[in-house]
Structure formats: structure tokens, C-alpha cells
Amino acid sequence: MDVPRCPVVELRQYTLHPGRRDELIELFDREFVESQEAVGATVLGQFRDLDDPDRFVWLRGFADMAGRCKALEDFYGGPVWREHRDRANATMVDSDDVLLLRPASPDGGFPPPAGPRPAPGEPAPRASSLILATVCHGDNGDNGDNGGDGDASFERRLRPLLAESGGEPLACLRSEHARNTFPALPVRTGEEVVVRFARFGDERDLDDHLRRLDRSAAGSERWPRVLQRLRLVPTERSTLR
């Protein structure tokens, strides 16, 4: 059985000061990608939130929780962060909205990137798609306790809706409840969530999917309760696009 790519994943949402998102993205994409990957982290994707001009969203992966601790110690204690942290932190109102996740199944992690990441300042290798991240409550049958109508059943019904509306499933993650091995960076605790990621060619396809999904879910108590939907536009250097 293949080991999932990045068995530990952080979904990080930053609230920024008005008008400063592009400033942070330019700095992040130039200084904080290779420098994190050099110490053992994987920058899976960086995004603008289509519905909130002051939200920056990104995904960071690790091989395991011990590796997460070592990578974060090395990065945040290292020269690149020390040089640029004041400018980065000056763009942020809040950076503590972080979900610690793991693949929900052996094949639930993110696929390998389709191609190399462009160098800073280079154009993206291909047109960007939109990514939908749907955060659902994880206690509504996700363990198969509601008459067999659990997470696997929901996934079977979700895939045709994705196909009909031009969507492509990417990953399905759920809460990782291991102890936070780097407490200097808080994570949200005491929650049980499932986060599904899908890719769409454009905003019209994505919104068509959401309409279909809402119609199918109407009146069904067995569909997971949606807590948040993030319509995400990859940055120029995001490999997830």
C-alpha cells in the first residue's frame, strides 16, 4: 500500500490587514517556499480567497509529527524567517486559524504536483484552476454509524456531482488529534472535521457544483454539515493549481 503524500497537513488561514495580501504573497512566494522545503516541510499550495480580499490560505505538509516539529524549529529559528518575519507579520491581523489534518484514507492525500514550480517572477506553467476546500463537521456518520450512510457513502454520491459540474476530487483529509509538537504555532483543537478539496476549471463550474450539492443535501440529515467553504485561487508559484 502506498504511503500518502504528506500524512500530516496544516490548512492555514491568515486574516490580513486591508490591502496587504499581494504584499504577503510576493514575499511568501519569493522567500518562504524553498526555505521551508529545505528543512523538511512541503508547501502544497498557496491561495487567494476569492470571497475575502484580506484572507491568505495555504497548505503545508510533513512526513510525520516528529518531522513537523524539527522542520518548524529549523525554519522559524533560521535566518530566512529571522530576516523577513517583521515584514510578514506586519501584514497579518491573525495567523492562528490552523487545522491539523491527515488523509482520511490511504488514497485520501494530495496527488504529486503535475509539474515543477516556476521560479520567483516567472509566469505559471499553465492556466490556473479554482480549488474548493469544504470543511465539514466530522461527527455526522463519517464513521459509518448511521445505517452504513457514512463518509464512504457520501464520497460515492459526491463524485458524480463533481463530474457533472466539471469538478475533480483532489484530497479528503480529517482531523489529526496528535499533540501539537510545535506549540509556538497554535492549532485548532477539540474539533472533528473532514476537509474535501476539489478542482474546477472556472468559477462557473465551481458555482454549478455548489448549487447541485445544495439541492442534493436539502432535507437530508445524513449529509455532513458544512462549516466553511473556501473558493481558492492559486498564487503564481502554487504547485496545487
C-alpha positions as a Markdown table, in Angstrom:
| # | Residue | x | y | z |
|---|---|---|---|---|
| 1 | Met | 0.0 | 0.0 | 0.0 |
| 2 | Asp | 1.4 | 3.4 | -1.0 |
| 3 | Val | 2.2 | 5.9 | 1.8 |
| 4 | Pro | 0.0 | 9.0 | 1.4 |
| 5 | Arg | 1.9 | 12.1 | 0.3 |
| 6 | Cys | 2.3 | 14.3 | 3.4 |
| 7 | Pro | 0.5 | 12.3 | 6.1 |
| 8 | Val | 0.4 | 15.5 | 8.2 |
| 9 | Val | -1.2 | 18.6 | 6.7 |
| 10 | Glu | -1.8 | 22.1 | 8.0 |
| 11 | Leu | -4.6 | 24.1 | 6.5 |
| 12 | Arg | -3.6 | 27.7 | 7.4 |
| 13 | Gln | -5.9 | 30.7 | 7.0 |
| 14 | Tyr | -4.5 | 34.2 | 7.7 |
| 15 | Thr | -6.6 | 37.3 | 8.2 |
| 16 | Leu | -4.6 | 40.3 | 6.8 |
| 17 | His | -4.7 | 44.0 | 7.2 |
| 18 | Pro | -6.8 | 45.5 | 4.3 |
| 19 | Gly | -5.0 | 45.8 | 1.0 |
| 20 | Arg | -1.9 | 43.9 | 2.0 |
| 21 | Arg | -2.5 | 40.4 | 0.7 |
| 22 | Asp | -0.5 | 40.8 | -2.5 |
| 23 | Glu | 2.4 | 42.2 | -0.4 |
| 24 | Leu | 2.4 | 39.0 | 1.7 |
| 25 | Ile | 2.1 | 36.7 | -1.3 |
| 26 | Glu | 5.0 | 38.3 | -3.1 |
| 27 | Leu | 7.2 | 37.9 | 0.0 |
| 28 | Phe | 5.9 | 34.4 | 0.7 |
| 29 | Asp | 6.4 | 33.1 | -2.8 |
| 30 | Arg | 9.9 | 34.6 | -3.1 |
| 31 | Glu | 11.3 | 33.8 | 0.4 |
| 32 | Phe | 9.2 | 31.2 | 2.2 |
| 33 | Val | 8.8 | 28.3 | -0.2 |
| 34 | Glu | 12.2 | 26.8 | -0.9 |
| 35 | Ser | 13.4 | 27.8 | 2.6 |
| 36 | Gln | 10.7 | 25.7 | 4.2 |
| 37 | Glu | 11.2 | 22.8 | 1.9 |
| 38 | Ala | 14.9 | 22.8 | 2.6 |
| 39 | Val | 14.2 | 21.9 | 6.2 |
| 40 | Gly | 11.7 | 19.1 | 5.5 |
| 41 | Ala | 8.3 | 20.8 | 5.1 |
| 42 | Thr | 6.3 | 20.6 | 1.8 |
| 43 | Val | 4.5 | 23.8 | 0.7 |
| 44 | Leu | 1.5 | 22.1 | -1.0 |
| 45 | Gly | -0.3 | 25.2 | -2.2 |
| 46 | Gln | -0.8 | 29.0 | -1.7 |
| 47 | Phe | -4.1 | 30.8 | -2.4 |
| 48 | Arg | -6.0 | 34.0 | -2.6 |
| 49 | Asp | -9.5 | 33.6 | -1.1 |
| 50 | Leu | -11.9 | 34.5 | -3.9 |
| 51 | Asp | -14.5 | 35.7 | -1.4 |
| 52 | Asp | -12.3 | 37.6 | 1.1 |
| 53 | Pro | -9.7 | 40.0 | -0.3 |
| 54 | Asp | -8.0 | 40.0 | 3.1 |
| 55 | Arg | -7.6 | 36.3 | 3.5 |
| 56 | Phe | -4.5 | 34.3 | 2.5 |
| 57 | Val | -4.8 | 30.5 | 2.6 |
| 58 | Trp | -2.0 | 27.9 | 2.3 |
| 59 | Leu | -1.3 | 24.2 | 2.9 |
| 60 | Arg | 1.9 | 22.8 | 4.5 |
| 61 | Gly | 2.7 | 19.1 | 4.7 |
| 62 | Phe | 5.0 | 16.9 | 6.7 |
| 63 | Ala | 6.1 | 13.3 | 6.8 |
| 64 | Asp | 5.0 | 12.9 | 10.4 |
| 65 | Met | 4.5 | 14.8 | 13.6 |
| 66 | Ala | 8.2 | 14.5 | 14.7 |
| 67 | Gly | 9.3 | 15.7 | 11.3 |
| 68 | Arg | 6.9 | 18.6 | 11.7 |
| 69 | Cys | 8.5 | 19.7 | 14.9 |
| 70 | Lys | 12.0 | 19.5 | 13.5 |
| 71 | Ala | 11.1 | 21.4 | 10.3 |
| 72 | Leu | 9.3 | 24.2 | 12.2 |
| 73 | Glu | 12.1 | 24.5 | 14.7 |
| 74 | Asp | 14.6 | 24.8 | 11.9 |
| 75 | Phe | 12.6 | 27.2 | 9.8 |
| 76 | Tyr | 11.4 | 29.6 | 12.5 |
| 77 | Gly | 14.7 | 29.5 | 14.2 |
| 78 | Gly | 16.6 | 30.0 | 10.9 |
| 79 | Pro | 18.0 | 33.0 | 9.0 |
| 80 | Val | 15.3 | 33.4 | 6.4 |
| 81 | Trp | 12.4 | 33.8 | 8.8 |
| 82 | Arg | 14.5 | 35.9 | 11.1 |
| 83 | Glu | 15.3 | 38.3 | 8.2 |
| 84 | His | 11.7 | 38.6 | 6.9 |
| 85 | Arg | 9.4 | 37.9 | 9.8 |
| 86 | Asp | 8.8 | 41.5 | 10.8 |
| 87 | Arg | 7.6 | 42.4 | 7.3 |
| 88 | Ala | 5.5 | 39.3 | 7.1 |
| 89 | Asn | 3.9 | 39.7 | 10.5 |
| 90 | Ala | 3.1 | 43.4 | 9.7 |
| 91 | Thr | 0.6 | 42.2 | 7.1 |
| 92 | Met | -1.3 | 39.9 | 9.4 |
| 93 | Val | -4.2 | 40.5 | 11.8 |
| 94 | Asp | -4.4 | 36.8 | 12.8 |
| 95 | Ser | -2.5 | 33.7 | 11.8 |
| 96 | Asp | -3.8 | 31.2 | 14.3 |
| 97 | Asp | -6.7 | 29.7 | 12.3 |
| 98 | Val | -5.0 | 26.4 | 11.6 |
| 99 | Leu | -6.5 | 22.9 | 11.2 |
| 100 | Leu | -4.1 | 20.0 | 11.7 |
| 101 | Leu | -5.2 | 17.2 | 9.3 |
| 102 | Arg | -4.3 | 13.8 | 8.0 |
| 103 | Pro | -5.6 | 11.8 | 4.9 |
| 104 | Ala | -9.0 | 10.3 | 5.6 |
| 105 | Ser | -8.0 | 7.1 | 3.8 |
| 106 | Pro | -4.8 | 5.6 | 2.3 |
| 107 | Asp | -5.6 | 7.3 | -1.0 |
| 108 | Gly | -7.0 | 10.5 | 0.5 |
| 109 | Gly | -3.9 | 12.7 | 0.4 |
| 110 | Phe | -2.9 | 15.2 | -2.2 |
| 111 | Pro | -1.6 | 13.9 | -5.6 |
| 112 | Pro | 2.0 | 14.7 | -6.6 |
| 113 | Pro | 2.4 | 18.1 | -8.4 |
| 114 | Ala | 1.7 | 18.0 | -12.2 |
| 115 | Gly | 4.9 | 19.9 | -12.9 |
| 116 | Pro | 7.7 | 21.9 | -11.4 |
| 117 | Arg | 7.1 | 25.1 | -9.5 |
| 118 | Pro | 8.1 | 28.2 | -11.5 |
| 119 | Ala | 10.9 | 30.3 | -10.2 |
| 120 | Pro | 10.0 | 33.6 | -8.5 |
| 121 | Gly | 8.9 | 36.1 | -11.1 |
| 122 | Glu | 8.3 | 33.5 | -13.8 |
| 123 | Pro | 4.8 | 33.0 | -15.2 |
| 124 | Ala | 2.8 | 30.0 | -14.0 |
| 125 | Pro | 3.3 | 27.0 | -16.4 |
| 126 | Arg | -0.4 | 26.7 | -17.2 |
| 127 | Ala | -3.7 | 28.4 | -16.6 |
| 128 | Ser | -4.9 | 28.3 | -13.0 |
| 129 | Ser | -8.0 | 26.4 | -11.9 |
| 130 | Leu | -10.0 | 27.1 | -8.9 |
| 131 | Ile | -9.8 | 25.0 | -5.8 |
| 132 | Leu | -12.7 | 24.4 | -3.5 |
| 133 | Ala | -12.0 | 23.4 | 0.1 |
| 134 | Thr | -15.1 | 22.3 | 2.0 |
| 135 | Val | -14.8 | 22.0 | 5.8 |
| 136 | Cys | -17.5 | 19.6 | 7.1 |
| 137 | His | -18.4 | 18.5 | 10.6 |
| 138 | Gly | -17.0 | 15.1 | 11.1 |
| 139 | Asp | -19.4 | 13.6 | 13.5 |
| 140 | Asn | -22.4 | 13.0 | 11.2 |
| 141 | Gly | -22.0 | 9.5 | 10.1 |
| 142 | Asp | -18.4 | 9.7 | 9.0 |
| 143 | Asn | -17.5 | 6.5 | 10.8 |
| 144 | Gly | -20.3 | 4.6 | 9.1 |
| 145 | Asp | -22.6 | 4.5 | 12.2 |
| 146 | Asn | -25.7 | 5.9 | 10.6 |
| 147 | Gly | -27.0 | 2.8 | 8.9 |
| 148 | Gly | -23.9 | 2.5 | 6.7 |
| 149 | Asp | -24.5 | 6.0 | 5.4 |
| 150 | Gly | -21.1 | 7.3 | 6.5 |
| 151 | Asp | -18.3 | 9.0 | 4.8 |
| 152 | Ala | -17.7 | 6.4 | 2.2 |
| 153 | Ser | -21.3 | 6.6 | 1.1 |
| 154 | Phe | -21.1 | 10.4 | 0.9 |
| 155 | Glu | -18.0 | 10.2 | -1.2 |
| 156 | Arg | -19.8 | 7.9 | -3.6 |
| 157 | Arg | -22.6 | 10.4 | -4.0 |
| 158 | Leu | -20.3 | 13.3 | -4.2 |
| 159 | Arg | -18.1 | 12.1 | -7.1 |
| 160 | Pro | -20.9 | 12.1 | -9.7 |
| 161 | Leu | -21.9 | 15.6 | -8.6 |
| 162 | Leu | -18.3 | 16.7 | -9.2 |
| 163 | Ala | -18.1 | 15.0 | -12.6 |
| 164 | Glu | -21.4 | 16.5 | -13.7 |
| 165 | Ser | -20.3 | 20.0 | -12.8 |
| 166 | Gly | -16.7 | 19.8 | -14.2 |
| 167 | Gly | -15.0 | 19.1 | -10.8 |
| 168 | Glu | -12.1 | 16.8 | -10.0 |
| 169 | Pro | -11.6 | 15.4 | -6.5 |
| 170 | Leu | -8.2 | 16.1 | -5.1 |
| 171 | Ala | -8.0 | 15.1 | -1.5 |
| 172 | Cys | -10.0 | 14.2 | 1.6 |
| 173 | Leu | -8.5 | 15.0 | 5.0 |
| 174 | Arg | -9.8 | 14.7 | 8.5 |
| 175 | Ser | -8.7 | 16.0 | 11.9 |
| 176 | Glu | -5.3 | 14.9 | 13.3 |
| 177 | His | -5.6 | 14.8 | 17.1 |
| 178 | Ala | -1.9 | 14.2 | 17.9 |
| 179 | Arg | -0.4 | 16.6 | 20.4 |
| 180 | Asn | 0.8 | 19.8 | 18.8 |
| 181 | Thr | 4.6 | 19.2 | 18.6 |
| 182 | Phe | 5.4 | 22.8 | 18.0 |
| 183 | Pro | 3.2 | 24.8 | 20.4 |
| 184 | Ala | 4.7 | 28.1 | 19.4 |
| 185 | Leu | 2.3 | 27.8 | 16.4 |
| 186 | Pro | -1.3 | 27.2 | 17.8 |
| 187 | Val | -3.7 | 24.8 | 16.0 |
| 188 | Arg | -7.4 | 24.5 | 16.5 |
| 189 | Thr | -8.2 | 21.7 | 18.9 |
| 190 | Gly | -11.3 | 19.8 | 20.2 |
| 191 | Glu | -12.9 | 19.7 | 16.7 |
| 192 | Glu | -13.7 | 16.8 | 14.4 |
| 193 | Val | -13.8 | 17.9 | 10.8 |
| 194 | Val | -13.4 | 16.5 | 7.3 |
| 195 | Val | -12.0 | 18.7 | 4.6 |
| 196 | Arg | -12.5 | 17.9 | 1.0 |
| 197 | Phe | -10.6 | 19.5 | -1.8 |
| 198 | Ala | -11.7 | 19.6 | -5.4 |
| 199 | Arg | -10.5 | 21.4 | -8.6 |
| 200 | Phe | -12.7 | 23.3 | -11.1 |
| 201 | Gly | -11.8 | 24.8 | -14.4 |
| 202 | Asp | -13.5 | 28.1 | -13.7 |
| 203 | Glu | -15.8 | 29.9 | -11.3 |
| 204 | Arg | -18.9 | 29.0 | -13.3 |
| 205 | Asp | -18.2 | 25.2 | -12.9 |
| 206 | Leu | -17.5 | 25.6 | -9.2 |
| 207 | Asp | -20.7 | 27.5 | -8.5 |
| 208 | Asp | -22.7 | 25.0 | -10.6 |
| 209 | His | -21.3 | 22.3 | -8.4 |
| 210 | Leu | -22.3 | 24.2 | -5.2 |
| 211 | Arg | -25.8 | 24.6 | -6.5 |
| 212 | Arg | -26.1 | 20.9 | -7.3 |
| 213 | Leu | -24.6 | 19.9 | -3.9 |
| 214 | Asp | -27.0 | 22.2 | -2.0 |
| 215 | Arg | -30.0 | 20.8 | -3.9 |
| 216 | Ser | -28.9 | 17.2 | -3.2 |
| 217 | Ala | -28.3 | 18.0 | 0.5 |
| 218 | Ala | -31.6 | 19.8 | 1.1 |
| 219 | Gly | -33.6 | 17.9 | 3.6 |
| 220 | Ser | -31.0 | 15.2 | 4.1 |
| 221 | Glu | -29.9 | 14.8 | 7.7 |
| 222 | Arg | -27.3 | 12.3 | 6.7 |
| 223 | Trp | -25.2 | 14.7 | 4.6 |
| 224 | Pro | -22.3 | 16.2 | 6.6 |
| 225 | Arg | -22.9 | 19.7 | 7.9 |
| 226 | Val | -20.8 | 22.3 | 6.1 |
| 227 | Leu | -18.9 | 24.6 | 8.3 |
| 228 | Gln | -17.0 | 26.6 | 5.7 |
| 229 | Arg | -16.4 | 26.7 | 2.0 |
| 230 | Leu | -13.2 | 28.3 | 0.6 |
| 231 | Arg | -13.1 | 29.2 | -3.1 |
| 232 | Leu | -9.4 | 29.5 | -3.7 |
| 233 | Val | -7.3 | 31.0 | -6.5 |
| 234 | Pro | -3.7 | 29.6 | -6.6 |
| 235 | Thr | -0.9 | 32.1 | -6.5 |
| 236 | Glu | 1.6 | 32.2 | -9.3 |
| 237 | Arg | 4.0 | 29.7 | -7.5 |
| 238 | Ser | 1.4 | 27.3 | -6.1 |
| 239 | Thr | 2.0 | 23.7 | -7.4 |
| 240 | Leu | -1.6 | 22.9 | -6.5 |
| 241 | Arg | -3.5 | 24.7 | -9.2 |
